[in-house]
Amino acid sequence: MALSYKTRRRLSLLILLVGLPVYIGLAWFLVSLFERPSIFLELAIYVVLGILWALPFKAVFKGVGQADPDASSDEDR
């Protein structure tokens, strides 16, 4: 089932405004459960976690920054 452009835009906004801060807090909490690793290992953990959150949402974010493909253009008139 393909999502419409408006649905993808709204869903991406919801993910960025609500989901991302929750994910950051969860990642921060999980790293704090263990003894603080070296700065390079900690940086590597945050970089990997920063990439992993976006992978499931790739289809939602794809093309959201572009103009609405379903909207009629001014050239058609």
C-alpha positions, 0 to 999 in steps of 0.5 A: 500500500503506497502512502499519498504525498500528504500522508507521507509529509504528515507522518514524517513531521510526526516522526521528526517532532515526536519519534526522534526525541523519544528515540534520542532519550531511549538511546541516551538511557540505554548508553547510560545503563553501562559504565561510560566507554571511551569517547571514541566508542561512545561516539561510534555508538551514537553514530550507529544509533543515529543511522539506525533510526532512519532506516525503517522510515526511508520510504516515508522520508523519500521525496517529502522535500520535493514539490507535490507530484499530484498537484496541478502545475501552473504550466497546464493552464 
